[in-house]
Amino acid sequence: MQNEIQNFTGLINQLTNHINQIPETGYSEKLPIFAGTTIGEHVRHIYNFPECLLKGIQTGIVNYEKRTRNTKLELNREYAVDSLLEQANYILNLEHYEHIPLLLETWADDETFSRMNTNLKRELHYITEHTIHHMAILRLGFNFHFPEIEIDGSFGFAYSTIVYKEKSKIIQ
């Protein structure tokens, strides 16, 4: 499980390094490429998923639908970066929770939830993939609205894609 923890926390460090390059006003600016949403809203959404997982570790039930949607994360870049890094520090210490049973709760219909068995390793993988997905979206916004930002070549790409691209270079 150490790999999953390192993968996730590495992404958060990469994300915060890029967020810090955005002008403060740009963080909460409504961007046309995001259909009028903001970089801050995507960052808040990224933050919410590990938040739900951490809460689920305490309660035994993980529910990504019951997000807190703290708007301060959307509006204040410094607060968001500090919150993401603090959250990553909590994630770094999850290894001793590897074997606790968890239930994943999702909407079954408009009124009821469905539950299924899951585990911490699987959910860490899920929040990692979810984070990569939103980082890919953020990459579009960075490229289009903030071309001065230096973007890491791996930012917003799945690990399998990075490995594939590296192997393709060797083959060519």
N, C-alpha and C positions, 0 to 999 in steps of 0.2 A: 504494500500500500504506500510505501515511501515514494515510489515513482509517481503515483497519482497526486500525492501531496506536493511534491516538487514541481510537477508539471503545472498544477493550478497556481501555486504561489509564484512561479516564474512568469506566468501570463499576467498576473496582477502587477508584478514589478514592471513588466514591459508596458502594460497599459498606463500605469501612473507616470512612467517616464514620458510617454507620448502626451498624455493629458497636460502635463506641466509645460509643454511647449506651446500650447494654445493660448492666445491672448485671453485674459480673464473675461472680457466681454464676449468673446467668441464661444466660450463654454456654454453659455445659456442663450445664445442667439438662435432663433428659429431659422433652420436651414431649408431652402427649397428642395435640395437633394434628399432630405429626410421627410418630405411631405409636411414641412412646417414644424417638425419636432426638433429637438436639440441634442447636441453631444451629451449634455448633462442628463437628459432623460434616458439615453442609452446606457450611460454609466450607472445611473440609479438602478436601472433594470438589471444590469450585470450584478450589482451589489446585492440585490434582493434574493437571488437564487442561493448563494452560499448562506445568506442570513436565514432563509427558510430551512436549509439543511442543518445549520447549527441549532436552531430552535427544535428541529425534529430529533436531534440527538438527545436533547433534554427530555422531550415528551414521548419519544418513540414513534412519532408520526410525522412524516415529512409531507408538507403540502405546499407546492409552489404557487398555487392559486391564491393563497392567503398572504400576499405580499404587503408590506407596510407602506410602500410608496412614499417615503420621506422626501418631500420636495426640496428640502435643504441640500440633499445630495445632487439635485438637478441644477440648483442655482449657484452654489458656492463651490468652486473648483478646489480650493484648499481643503475645505471640509470633506469633500468627496475623496480626495487623495488620501488624507489622514484616515478616513473611515475604511477605505479599501485596504490600506497597509495594516491597520489594526486587525481587520478581519482576516487577512492573510496570516498574521501571527497566530491567531486562534487555530486556523486550519493547520499550521505547522505542528501543532500539539495534539492532533487527532489520532495519531497512530495507536494509542492504547484503547481507542474505542472501536477498533476494527471489527470485533466480533459481536457487537451488540446488535440485537435484532431490531429492524426498522420496518415500518409500514409506510408505503407510499400511498397517499390519498389524492385521488383525482376526481374531477366531476364525472359522474355517471350520466346525469341529465341536469336539467335546470335546478333541481331541488335536492339531489342526493349525491353523496360521494361514494366512490368505489375504492376499495383498499386492496393492495397487493404487497406481498413480501418483497423486501429489497435489503440492501446492505450498504454500508458506508462506502466501500470501494466502488461499487456501481454508481452511487450517487455522486461521488467525487468525479468520476469519469463524465457523468452527465453535465455537471456544472462546468467542467472544463470545456466540453464541446459547445455548450451554450455560450460560454464566454468567448470562445474563438469565433463563433458565428456573429456575435455582436461586434467583435473587434474587426471583422471583415466589413461590416456595415460602416463602422467608424472610419475605417481606412478610406472608403469612398468619400466620406465627408471631409476628411483631412486633405486628400488629394485635390478635391474640387474647390474647397473654400479656404484652405490653409496650405497652399503649395510650398510655403517656406519651411514647413515641418519636415525634418529628416525622419523618414519612416523605416524602421527595421525591415529587412527583406522578408522575415518570417511573420510579421505582424498580420494577424487575421487569417493565417493559413493553418489548417489542421496538420498535426504531426505527420500523418500518412502522406499528405501532399508535399511537405517539405522533404521527406525521405525520398519520395518518388522523383522530385525535381533534382535532388542530389544524384540519385542513381542515373537519371537520364543524362546528366552532364557527363558522367563516366562513360556511358554507352555511346554517346555521340562522338 
